Amino acid sequence: MPKKQFKAESKRLLDLMINSIYTHKEIFLREIISNASDAIDKLAYRALTDDSVGMNREDFRILISVDNDARTLTVSDNGIGMTQAELESNLGVIAKSGSMAFKEEVAGADDAQDTTDIIGQFGVGFYSAFMVSDKVTVVSRAYGSDTAYRWESSGADGYTITECEKDSTGTDVIMHLKADDDNERYGDYLQSWKIMRLVKKYSDYIRWPIQMDIERPEMKETGETNEDGSPKYETVTKVERETINSQIPIWQRSKSEVTDEQCMEFYKEKFHDSTDPAAVIRINAEGQVSYKAMLFIPGRQFLDYMTSSFEPGPELYSSGVMIMEHCQDVLAESFYFVRGVVDSPDLSLNISREMLQHDRQLKLIAQNINKRIKNELLKMLQNDRPKYEQFYKNYGRQLRYGAVANYGQDIESLRELLLYCTDVDTTSTLKEYVGNMPQEQNVIYYAVGESVSKILRLPQAELVRSKGYALLCMTDEVDEYIIEQLREQDGKQFCNIVTDDLGLETEEEKAELEAKEQEVKSTLDFVKETLGDKVAVVKLSHKLVSAPVCLTTEGSVTLEMERYFRKLPPTGMEPPKARRVLELNADSSAFSALESAVKSDPERARKLVDILHSQALLIAGEELEDPAAYAEEVCSLF
């Protein structure tokens, strides 16, 4: 029989289907199974209104079979089937979707909502079979017909349709796999383990059972006995037809049908975690966009979370078919730690169904999901503080970095979730801090450093804590940017104890300090001259109680920011530097010794200046350029 030619510029379009549209070849099995599911949906829909169909829901199935000798992979269904004209129309015209036509046909029916969950809409999924096959054969018998037809094609050169025999209604798609080459082992698609993995990955929640004959080893008695009289056994291969998909996903079931234990087990199995999640979030949304979601806040930080291989985002499904393993777009960056699944029939997919079109539906889903995650975390914070504190140890950094992402557009919504230490074992939200402030305290005191213990040992912290004021300890470089964008909390301004005026001295004390600076001006000038451009300013401090010296900054760049910029990859530009201020305690014995040395022994005075400056650097968390020289100078004074 002469071949018929594809319509719609077949050679160019079919080449596009095979080589350009799909990113991964393994997608073909998902597409063929989805078509089989659509065919069953159509007959199942007819069975609802036509008793003569004679089939119930439990009668429908999709069968996958392999023939290693013939090198064929077959996907069979007992769905609606196709007539000769439908084979011509659906498979002879690329991008003609029978599924879309069916959806349009029943769109106005009263009972269509739950019965027309058809997957296909573009009419190109079938042609993905040519990515792995050098010939595809379709044998189909339409419901109500006694005649079957065989459609066969080796690609863009055309196709044939001939009459044939088929015992029952439905369609068989027979894929003649390509020979293996250096780049691809097509023969793997004949292996049961490979097929089951792909079904589990992409089609596990197709509503109809996907069955396959599975070979399993089994011990069988031989009828003989061993020397000790025990029966002998031999290993035989037993073939059993098994359903290899789950069909109804747990997130599609009502809350009353699913126990907490089942949710936990689903999470552990799905995401390979041995511990229970800290929280489970279930969403069943209907309205402008319909979707269901089951999201999990992990109870511990998973192994690859802080690695470059980590991919954020829940699994995304459309009508039970997995579209994306990681849909990053439905999560705010602050919530990248959340795992789970989202399933919606309303998503606008691209032609390959591998990626989303960024439309209004997706944005609505994302907004709702992020709001629910935030509310769940707030509930945990309010009702189970120890659990929230453990969560924050695991993922607090993600919250903070997400808060300043995209120019801080989410920072206000995350303000309530931020948690900081006020002591080694004590934490506080910003609202809690303000609520616990003494009446006379006017600002929120904070400091940024490597660790809580080091922050609490800062010389500037001594004065604040001596007044009975708590200190917010911030241990991440991003914390300073958060404070800059938050600006205030409940009307109280933030005060960096290292760079800002603490506002703790009286006017009388200020006047005394100014007078003292004039009195010791020659000593301060000597210190500045000795240090040169290592510091911008040398002055007496009103922040120090017992410590002789500290290093602070002026301007917008702090020491923490400077350290952060130093860690960044080189850009060809000099990273911004802090304007450093050396503050001295005029009441300390060290200053008295310096003042005396300036008058009587300038060389000793220069050594004291270097030592005090080095001490200030160490206290501030900076590294010394020459630790050995510092040690020698200290020893030389003995």
C-alpha positions as CSV (number, residue, x, y, z in Angstrom):
1,M,0.0,0.0,0.0
2,P,1.4,3.4,-0.9
3,K,2.4,5.7,2.0
4,K,0.4,8.7,2.9
5,Q,2.2,11.9,3.6
6,F,1.8,13.8,6.9
7,K,0.0,17.1,6.6
8,A,1.2,20.4,8.1
9,E,4.7,20.4,6.6
10,S,5.3,17.0,8.1
11,K,9.0,16.6,7.6
12,R,10.0,19.8,9.3
13,L,7.4,19.6,12.0
14,L,8.0,16.0,12.8
15,D,11.7,16.6,13.0
16,L,10.9,19.4,15.5
17,M,8.8,17.0,17.6
18,I,11.5,14.4,17.7
19,N,14.6,16.6,18.2
20,S,13.7,19.9,19.7
21,I,10.5,19.9,21.8
22,Y,11.5,17.4,24.5
23,T,14.5,17.8,26.7
24,H,14.7,14.1,27.9
25,K,14.0,11.1,25.7
26,E,12.5,9.2,28.6
27,I,9.5,11.5,28.4
28,F,8.1,9.4,25.6
29,L,6.7,6.8,27.9
30,R,4.9,9.4,29.9
31,E,3.3,10.8,26.7
32,I,2.2,7.4,25.4
33,I,0.7,6.4,28.8
34,S,-1.1,9.7,29.0
35,N,-2.7,9.2,25.6
36,A,-3.8,5.7,26.8
37,S,-5.3,7.2,29.9
38,D,-7.2,9.8,27.7
39,A,-8.6,7.0,25.6
40,I,-9.9,5.2,28.7
41,D,-11.3,8.4,30.0
42,K,-13.4,8.8,26.9
43,L,-14.9,5.3,27.1
44,A,-15.4,5.6,30.8
45,Y,-17.3,8.9,30.2
46,R,-19.5,7.2,27.6
47,A,-20.1,4.3,30.0
48,L,-21.7,6.7,32.5
49,T,-24.5,7.4,30.0
50,D,-24.6,4.3,27.9
51,D,-25.2,0.9,29.7
52,S,-24.4,-0.9,26.5
53,V,-20.7,-0.2,27.0
54,G,-20.8,-3.0,29.6
55,M,-17.7,-1.9,31.4
56,N,-17.2,-0.6,35.0
57,R,-14.4,1.5,36.3
58,E,-12.5,-1.6,37.6
59,D,-12.5,-3.1,34.1
60,F,-10.2,-0.4,32.6
61,R,-6.4,-0.8,32.5
62,I,-3.2,0.1,30.7
63,L,-0.8,-2.8,29.9
64,I,2.9,-2.4,29.1
65,S,4.6,-5.4,27.5
66,V,8.0,-6.0,26.0
67,D,9.4,-8.4,23.3
68,N,13.2,-8.6,23.7
69,D,13.6,-10.6,20.5
70,A,11.6,-8.3,18.4
71,R,13.0,-5.3,20.4
72,T,9.5,-3.8,20.8
73,L,7.8,-2.0,23.7
74,T,4.0,-2.0,23.6
75,V,1.6,0.2,25.5
76,S,-2.0,-1.1,25.3
77,D,-5.3,0.3,26.5
78,N,-8.9,-0.9,26.4
79,G,-10.2,2.6,25.9
80,I,-12.3,4.2,23.1
81,G,-10.1,3.1,20.2
82,M,-9.9,4.9,16.8
83,T,-11.6,4.4,13.5
84,Q,-9.7,4.6,10.2
85,A,-10.9,8.2,9.9
86,E,-9.7,9.0,13.4
87,L,-6.3,7.4,12.8
88,E,-6.1,9.6,9.7
89,S,-7.1,12.7,11.6
90,N,-5.3,12.2,14.9
91,L,-2.0,10.6,13.7
92,G,-1.9,11.8,10.2
93,V,-2.1,15.5,11.2
94,I,0.6,16.6,13.5
95,A,-0.6,18.9,16.3
96,K,-4.2,17.7,15.9
97,S,-5.4,16.7,19.4
98,G,-8.3,14.3,19.7
99,S,-8.2,14.9,23.5
100,M,-8.7,18.6,23.1
101,A,-11.6,18.0,20.7
102,F,-13.2,15.7,23.3
103,K,-12.8,18.3,26.0
104,E,-14.5,20.9,23.9
105,E,-17.3,18.5,23.0
106,V,-18.3,17.8,26.6
107,A,-17.3,21.1,28.1
108,G,-21.0,22.1,28.5
109,A,-22.2,18.9,30.1
110,D,-23.4,19.1,33.7
111,D,-21.3,16.2,34.8
112,A,-18.2,17.1,32.8
113,Q,-16.2,18.5,35.7
114,D,-15.1,15.2,37.2
115,T,-15.2,13.1,34.1
116,T,-13.1,15.0,31.5
117,D,-9.8,15.3,33.2
118,I,-8.1,14.7,29.9
119,I,-4.3,15.2,29.8
120,G,-3.5,15.8,26.2
121,Q,-4.2,19.1,24.5
122,F,-1.5,19.7,21.8
123,G,-1.6,16.5,19.8
124,V,2.2,16.1,19.7
125,G,2.9,13.7,22.6
126,F,2.4,10.6,20.4
127,Y,5.3,11.6,18.2
128,S,7.7,11.6,21.1
129,A,7.8,7.8,20.5
130,F,10.0,8.5,17.5
131,M,12.8,9.8,19.8
132,V,13.4,6.1,20.8
133,S,11.9,4.2,17.9
134,D,12.8,3.8,14.3
135,K,9.3,2.5,13.6
136,V,5.9,2.9,15.4
137,T,2.9,0.7,14.8
138,V,-0.6,1.6,16.1
139,V,-3.2,-1.1,16.1
140,S,-6.6,0.2,17.1
141,R,-10.3,-0.9,17.2
142,A,-12.9,1.7,17.9
143,Y,-15.7,1.1,20.4
144,G,-18.7,-0.2,18.5
145,S,-16.7,-1.4,15.5
146,D,-15.8,-4.9,14.5
147,T,-12.9,-3.7,12.3
148,A,-9.5,-2.8,13.4
149,Y,-6.8,-0.8,11.6
150,R,-3.0,-0.7,11.6
151,W,-1.3,2.7,11.4
152,E,2.5,2.4,10.8
153,S,5.3,4.9,10.2
154,S,9.0,5.1,10.2
155,G,9.1,8.9,10.6
156,A,8.6,11.9,8.4
157,D,8.6,9.9,5.1
158,G,4.9,9.1,5.8
159,Y,2.6,6.4,7.1
160,T,0.3,3.6,6.0
161,I,-3.1,2.5,7.3
162,T,-4.3,-1.0,6.7
163,E,-7.2,-3.1,7.9
164,C,-6.3,-5.8,10.5
165,E,-7.6,-8.0,13.2
166,K,-7.9,-7.1,16.9
167,D,-9.8,-9.1,19.5
168,S,-11.0,-6.2,21.6
169,T,-11.7,-2.5,21.7
170,G,-8.7,-0.3,22.4
171,T,-5.3,0.7,21.1
172,D,-1.9,-0.9,21.0
173,V,1.1,1.4,20.5
174,I,4.1,-0.8,19.4
175,M,7.4,1.0,19.4
176,H,10.3,-0.7,17.5
177,L,13.2,0.6,19.5
178,K,16.3,2.0,17.8
179,A,19.6,0.2,18.0
180,D,21.9,1.1,20.8
181,D,24.7,3.6,20.0
182,D,27.6,5.3,21.8
183,N,25.3,8.0,23.2
184,E,22.1,6.1,24.1
185,R,21.2,2.6,25.3
186,Y,17.7,2.3,23.8
187,G,17.6,-1.3,24.9
188,D,17.2,-0.2,28.5
189,Y,13.6,0.7,27.8
190,L,12.9,-3.0,27.4
191,Q,14.1,-3.7,31.0
192,S,11.3,-4.0,33.6
193,W,13.3,-2.0,36.2
194,K,13.7,0.9,33.8
195,I,10.0,0.9,32.8
196,M,8.9,0.8,36.5
197,R,11.2,3.6,37.4
198,L,9.8,5.8,34.6
199,V,6.2,5.0,35.5
200,K,6.9,5.7,39.1
201,K,8.5,9.0,38.2
202,Y,6.1,10.4,35.7
203,S,2.9,8.4,35.7
204,D,2.5,7.0,39.2
205,Y,-0.8,8.9,39.7
206,I,-2.5,8.2,36.4
207,R,-6.0,7.2,37.6
208,W,-6.1,3.9,35.7
209,P,-4.0,0.9,36.7
210,I,-0.8,0.5,34.7
211,Q,0.0,-3.2,34.6
212,M,3.0,-5.2,33.5
213,D,4.2,-8.9,33.6
214,I,7.0,-9.0,36.1
215,E,9.5,-11.8,36.5
216,R,10.3,-12.7,40.1
217,P,12.5,-15.5,41.4
218,E,10.8,-18.1,43.5
219,M,12.0,-21.1,45.5
220,K,10.3,-24.4,44.4
221,E,10.7,-27.9,45.8
222,T,12.3,-30.3,43.4
223,G,10.9,-33.5,44.9
224,E,14.3,-34.6,45.9
225,T,15.9,-34.5,49.4
226,N,19.3,-33.5,50.7
227,E,21.6,-35.9,52.6
228,D,20.0,-34.8,55.9
229,G,16.6,-35.6,54.5
230,S,15.5,-32.0,54.0
231,P,13.8,-31.1,50.8
232,K,15.8,-29.7,47.9
233,Y,14.8,-26.4,46.3
234,E,15.5,-24.8,43.1
235,T,15.1,-21.2,41.9
236,V,12.5,-20.7,39.2
237,T,11.2,-17.6,37.5
238,K,7.6,-16.8,38.1
239,V,5.8,-14.3,35.9
240,E,2.9,-12.3,37.5
241,R,0.9,-9.4,36.2
242,E,1.3,-6.5,38.6
243,T,0.0,-3.0,38.9
244,I,3.0,-0.7,39.0
245,N,1.4,2.7,39.7
246,S,-0.2,4.1,42.8
247,Q,-3.2,5.5,40.9
248,I,-4.9,7.8,43.5
249,P,-2.3,10.1,45.1
250,I,-2.5,10.8,48.8
251,W,-3.0,14.5,48.2
252,Q,-6.1,13.8,46.1
253,R,-7.9,12.1,49.0
254,S,-9.9,14.0,51.5
255,K,-8.4,14.8,54.9
256,S,-10.8,12.3,56.6
257,E,-9.4,9.5,54.5
258,V,-5.7,10.1,55.4
259,T,-4.2,9.8,58.8
260,D,-1.3,11.8,60.1
261,E,0.8,8.6,60.1
262,Q,0.0,8.1,56.4
263,C,1.2,11.6,55.7
264,M,4.4,11.0,57.6
265,E,5.1,7.8,55.8
266,F,4.4,9.4,52.4
267,Y,6.9,12.1,53.2
268,K,9.6,9.7,54.3
269,E,9.2,7.4,51.3
270,K,8.8,10.2,48.8
271,F,11.7,12.4,50.0
272,H,14.0,9.7,51.5
273,D,14.0,11.1,55.0
274,S,14.0,8.9,58.1
275,T,12.6,11.7,60.4
276,D,9.1,13.1,60.6
277,P,8.5,16.5,59.0
278,A,8.0,19.4,61.4
279,A,4.7,20.3,59.8
280,V,2.3,19.1,57.0
281,I,0.4,21.7,55.0
282,R,-2.6,20.4,52.9
283,I,-4.3,22.7,50.4
284,N,-7.4,22.1,48.4
285,A,-8.2,25.3,46.5
286,E,-11.0,25.9,44.1
287,G,-12.0,29.2,42.4
288,Q,-10.0,31.2,39.9
289,V,-7.5,28.3,39.8
290,S,-8.0,24.8,41.2
291,Y,-5.2,22.9,42.7
292,K,-4.3,20.5,45.5
293,A,-1.0,20.5,47.4
294,M,0.7,18.6,50.1
295,L,3.7,20.4,51.5
296,F,6.2,19.5,54.2
297,I,8.5,21.5,56.4
298,P,11.4,19.1,57.1
299,G,12.2,18.3,60.7
300,R,15.9,18.4,60.0
301,Q,18.2,19.9,57.4
302,F,18.6,17.4,54.5
303,L,22.0,16.4,53.4
304,D,22.3,18.2,50.1
305,Y,20.6,21.4,51.3
306,M,23.7,23.6,51.4
307,T,25.3,22.1,48.3
308,S,25.3,23.3,44.7
309,S,23.3,20.1,43.7
310,F,20.3,21.1,45.7
311,E,17.2,22.0,43.6
312,P,14.4,23.8,45.4
313,G,10.7,23.5,44.6
314,P,7.9,20.9,45.0
315,E,7.0,18.3,42.4
316,L,4.5,19.7,40.0
317,Y,1.7,17.6,38.6
318,S,-1.1,18.2,36.1
319,S,-3.9,15.8,36.3
320,G,-1.8,13.2,38.0
321,V,1.1,13.4,35.4
322,M,4.4,14.8,36.7
323,I,5.4,17.9,34.8
324,M,8.4,19.1,36.8
325,E,10.5,17.5,39.6
326,H,11.3,20.9,41.1
327,C,9.0,23.8,40.5
328,Q,11.0,26.6,42.0
329,D,8.5,29.3,40.8
330,V,5.8,28.4,43.3
331,L,8.1,29.1,46.3
332,A,9.4,32.4,47.6
333,E,13.2,32.1,48.1
334,S,12.7,32.2,51.8
335,F,10.8,28.9,51.7
336,Y,13.1,26.9,49.4
337,F,13.4,24.3,52.2
338,V,9.8,23.3,51.7
339,R,9.2,19.9,50.0
340,G,6.0,18.5,48.6
341,V,3.7,18.2,45.6
342,V,1.4,20.5,43.8
343,D,-1.3,19.2,41.4
344,S,-3.4,21.4,39.2
345,P,-5.4,20.8,36.0
346,D,-5.5,24.5,35.3
347,L,-1.8,25.1,34.5
348,S,-0.8,26.5,31.2
349,L,1.9,24.2,30.0
350,N,4.2,24.5,27.1
351,I,3.9,22.1,24.2
352,S,6.2,19.5,25.6
353,R,4.6,19.6,29.1
354,E,8.1,19.8,30.5
355,M,7.9,23.5,31.5
356,L,5.3,26.0,32.6
357,Q,4.2,29.1,30.9
358,H,4.4,31.9,33.5
359,D,0.9,33.0,33.7
360,R,-1.7,34.3,36.1
361,Q,-2.7,30.8,37.4
362,L,0.9,30.0,38.5
363,K,1.2,33.4,40.3
364,L,-2.1,32.8,42.1
365,I,-0.9,29.3,43.2
366,A,2.4,30.7,44.4
367,Q,0.8,33.5,46.4
368,N,-1.5,31.2,48.2
369,I,1.2,28.6,48.9
370,N,3.6,31.1,50.3
371,K,0.9,32.6,52.5
372,R,0.0,29.2,53.9
373,I,3.7,28.3,54.6
374,K,4.1,31.6,56.5
375,N,1.0,31.0,58.5
376,E,2.1,27.5,59.4
377,L,5.4,28.8,60.6
378,L,3.7,31.5,62.7
379,K,1.5,28.8,64.2
380,M,4.6,26.8,65.1
381,L,6.3,29.8,66.6
382,Q,3.3,30.6,68.8
383,N,2.3,27.1,69.8
384,D,5.5,25.1,69.9
385,R,8.5,27.3,70.5
386,P,11.1,24.5,70.9
387,K,10.1,23.1,67.6
388,Y,10.3,26.5,65.9
389,E,13.7,27.2,67.4
390,Q,14.9,23.9,66.0
391,F,13.4,24.7,62.6
392,Y,15.2,28.1,62.8
393,K,18.5,26.5,63.5
394,N,18.0,24.4,60.3
395,Y,16.5,27.0,58.0
396,G,16.7,30.4,59.6
397,R,19.5,31.4,57.3
398,Q,17.2,30.7,54.3
399,L,14.5,32.9,55.7
400,R,17.0,35.7,56.2
401,Y,18.5,35.5,52.8
402,G,15.1,35.3,51.2
403,A,14.1,38.4,53.1
404,V,16.6,40.5,51.3
405,A,16.3,38.8,47.9
406,N,14.7,40.8,45.1
407,Y,15.5,44.1,46.8
408,G,13.8,43.0,50.0
409,Q,10.3,42.8,48.5
410,D,9.3,40.0,51.0
411,I,11.0,41.4,54.1
412,E,7.8,42.9,55.7
413,S,6.0,39.6,55.4
414,L,8.9,37.7,57.0
415,R,9.5,40.3,59.9
416,E,7.4,38.2,62.4
417,L,9.4,35.0,61.7
418,L,12.9,36.4,62.4
419,L,14.5,35.1,65.5
420,Y,17.7,36.3,67.2
421,C,19.6,35.3,70.3
422,T,19.8,37.8,73.2
423,D,22.0,35.4,75.2
424,V,23.6,32.1,74.6
425,D,20.5,30.1,75.3
426,T,17.8,32.8,74.9
427,T,16.0,33.8,71.7
428,S,13.6,36.6,70.8
429,T,11.5,37.8,67.9
430,L,11.7,41.5,67.2
431,K,8.2,42.1,68.6
432,E,9.1,40.1,71.7
433,Y,12.3,42.2,72.2
434,V,10.3,45.5,72.0
435,G,7.7,44.1,74.3
436,N,10.3,43.3,77.0
437,M,12.2,46.6,76.8
438,P,12.5,48.6,80.0
439,Q,10.5,51.8,79.9
440,E,13.6,54.0,79.8
441,Q,15.1,52.1,76.8
442,N,14.5,54.0,73.6
443,V,16.2,51.9,70.9
444,I,16.8,48.3,69.9
445,Y,20.4,47.4,70.6
446,Y,22.1,44.9,68.3
447,A,25.5,43.8,67.1
448,V,26.8,41.6,64.3
449,G,29.6,39.1,64.7
450,E,30.9,35.6,64.1
451,S,29.1,34.0,67.1
452,V,26.8,34.9,70.0
453,S,29.5,34.3,72.5
454,K,32.0,36.7,70.7
455,I,29.3,39.4,70.3
456,L,28.5,39.3,74.0
457,R,32.2,39.7,74.8
458,L,32.5,42.9,72.7
459,P,33.6,45.8,74.8
460,Q,30.6,47.9,73.6
461,A,28.3,45.1,74.8
462,E,29.5,45.6,78.4
463,L,27.9,49.0,78.8
464,V,24.6,48.0,77.2
465,R,24.2,44.9,79.3
466,S,25.2,46.8,82.5
467,K,22.1,48.9,82.1
468,G,20.0,45.8,82.0
469,Y,19.3,46.0,78.3
470,A,19.1,43.0,76.1
471,L,21.3,42.8,73.0
472,L,20.2,41.2,69.7
473,C,23.1,39.0,68.5
474,M,23.2,38.7,64.7
475,T,25.6,36.1,63.3
476,D,25.1,36.3,59.6
477,E,26.4,38.9,57.1
478,V,23.0,39.4,55.7
479,D,21.6,40.5,59.0
480,E,22.9,44.0,58.6
481,Y,21.0,44.4,55.3
482,I,17.9,43.1,57.0
483,I,18.1,45.8,59.7
484,E,18.8,48.5,57.1
485,Q,15.6,47.6,55.3
486,L,13.4,47.0,58.4
487,R,14.5,50.4,59.8
488,E,12.3,50.0,62.9
489,Q,10.1,47.7,65.0
490,D,6.9,49.0,66.6
491,G,8.3,52.6,66.4
492,K,11.7,51.7,68.0
493,Q,14.8,52.4,65.9
494,F,17.7,49.9,65.6
495,C,21.1,50.8,67.2
496,N,24.3,49.1,66.2
497,I,26.4,49.2,69.4
498,V,29.6,49.2,67.3
499,T,28.8,52.0,64.9
500,D,26.0,54.1,66.4
501,D,25.7,56.4,69.3
502,L,24.4,54.3,72.2
503,G,22.6,57.3,73.7
504,L,23.4,56.2,77.2
505,E,25.5,59.1,78.4
506,T,24.1,62.2,80.0
507,E,24.8,65.7,78.7
508,E,27.2,66.2,81.6
509,E,29.1,63.1,80.7
510,K,29.3,64.2,77.1
511,A,30.8,67.6,78.2
512,E,33.3,65.8,80.5
513,L,34.4,63.6,77.6
514,E,34.9,66.5,75.2
515,A,36.9,68.3,77.9
516,K,39.0,65.2,78.4
517,E,39.7,64.9,74.7
518,Q,41.1,68.4,74.6
519,E,43.2,67.6,77.6
520,V,44.8,64.5,76.0
521,K,44.8,65.8,72.4
522,S,48.6,65.4,72.1
523,T,48.3,61.7,73.0
524,L,45.4,61.1,70.5
525,D,47.4,62.9,67.8
526,F,50.4,60.7,68.5
527,V,48.3,57.6,68.1
528,K,46.8,58.8,64.8
529,E,50.3,59.7,63.5
530,T,51.7,56.3,64.5
531,L,48.9,54.3,62.9
532,G,48.6,56.5,59.8
533,D,45.9,55.4,57.3
534,K,45.2,52.2,59.3
535,V,42.5,54.2,61.1
536,A,40.6,57.3,60.0
537,V,39.9,58.7,63.5
538,V,41.3,58.3,67.0
539,K,39.1,59.4,69.9
540,L,38.1,58.8,73.4
541,S,35.1,56.4,73.9
542,H,32.0,56.7,75.9
543,K,31.1,53.1,75.1
544,L,33.9,51.4,77.1
545,V,33.6,50.3,80.7
546,S,36.6,48.1,81.6
547,A,38.2,47.4,78.1
548,P,41.0,49.8,77.2
549,V,40.2,49.9,73.4
550,C,37.8,49.0,70.7
551,L,37.5,49.4,66.9
552,T,34.4,51.0,65.5
553,T,33.4,52.5,62.1
554,E,31.9,55.6,60.6
555,G,29.7,55.7,57.5
556,S,27.6,53.1,55.7
557,V,30.2,50.3,55.4
558,T,30.8,48.3,58.6
559,L,33.5,45.8,59.4
560,E,31.1,43.0,58.8
561,M,30.2,44.4,55.4
562,E,33.8,44.8,54.6
563,R,34.5,41.1,55.4
564,Y,31.5,40.1,53.3
565,F,32.7,42.0,50.3
566,R,36.2,40.5,50.7
567,K,34.7,37.0,50.3
568,L,33.0,37.8,47.0
569,P,34.6,36.8,43.7
570,P,36.9,39.4,42.2
571,T,35.2,42.0,40.0
572,G,38.2,44.1,39.0
573,M,37.0,46.8,41.4
574,E,38.4,47.5,44.8
575,P,35.9,46.2,47.4
576,P,34.4,48.9,49.7
577,K,36.3,49.4,53.0
578,A,35.0,50.6,56.3
579,R,36.1,53.9,57.7
580,R,37.8,52.7,60.9
581,V,37.7,54.5,64.2
582,L,40.0,53.6,67.1
583,E,38.3,54.4,70.5
584,L,40.3,54.5,73.7
585,N,39.2,54.3,77.3
586,A,40.6,57.3,79.1
587,D,39.9,55.7,82.5
588,S,41.9,52.5,81.8
589,S,45.4,51.8,83.1
590,A,46.5,51.1,79.5
591,F,45.7,54.7,78.4
592,S,47.5,56.1,81.5
593,A,50.6,54.1,80.5
594,L,50.3,55.3,76.9
595,E,49.9,58.9,77.9
596,S,53.0,58.7,80.2
597,A,55.1,57.0,77.4
598,V,54.2,59.6,74.9
599,K,55.8,62.2,77.1
600,S,58.9,60.3,78.2
601,D,59.6,57.4,75.8
602,P,58.1,57.8,72.3
603,E,59.6,54.5,71.1
604,R,57.8,52.6,73.9
605,A,54.7,54.7,73.2
606,R,54.7,53.5,69.5
607,K,54.9,49.9,70.7
608,L,51.9,50.5,73.0
609,V,49.9,52.0,70.1
610,D,50.6,49.0,67.9
611,I,49.6,46.6,70.7
612,L,46.4,48.5,71.5
613,H,45.5,48.6,67.8
614,S,46.2,44.9,67.4
615,Q,44.0,44.2,70.4
616,A,41.2,46.2,68.9
617,L,41.5,44.3,65.7
618,L,41.4,40.9,67.4
619,I,38.4,42.0,69.5
620,A,36.6,43.1,66.4
621,G,37.2,39.7,64.7
622,E,39.9,40.9,62.3
623,E,43.1,39.1,61.5
624,L,46.5,40.5,62.2
625,E,48.8,41.1,59.3
626,D,51.8,39.8,61.3
627,P,50.9,37.9,64.5
628,A,54.6,37.1,65.1
629,A,55.5,40.8,65.2
630,Y,52.6,41.5,67.6
631,A,53.9,38.8,69.9
632,E,57.4,40.2,69.8
633,E,56.2,43.7,70.6
634,V,54.2,42.4,73.6
635,C,57.3,40.5,74.9
636,S,59.6,43.5,74.4
637,L,57.6,45.5,77.0
638,F,58.5,43.0,79.8
